[in-house]
Amino acid sequence: MLVLDRVPEGGAAARAGLRHGEVIVAVDGQAVRGHTPAELVTRLRGDVGTVVVLRVRRGDREEDVRVERAPYARDAGR
């Protein structure tokens, strides 16, 4: 599982409605379990404007969240 530790304000994840503490259980239909952090980063990255679908656990339910990839700003939300 991949717990969201930081969701920069104004970033792609925040615009998609993701919040601190939520758990990503799958990326584009593939479970995150059993993958290294480096493998997960590779799966999350992609061309700006493309979409990645994250299966997110929110409390006792799960739902798919579509995130449109955007340029990464390291200081977003500061």
Secondary structure as GFF3:
##gff-version 3
##sequence-region A 1 78
A	DSSP	beta_strand	2	3	.	.	.	ID=ss1
A	DSSP	alpha_helix	12	15	.	.	.	ID=ss2
A	DSSP	beta_strand	23	27	.	.	.	ID=ss3
A	DSSP	beta_strand	30	31	.	.	.	ID=ss4
A	DSSP	alpha_helix	37	44	.	.	.	ID=ss5
A	DSSP	beta_strand	51	58	.	.	.	ID=ss6
A	DSSP	beta_strand	61	68	.	.	.	ID=ss7
###
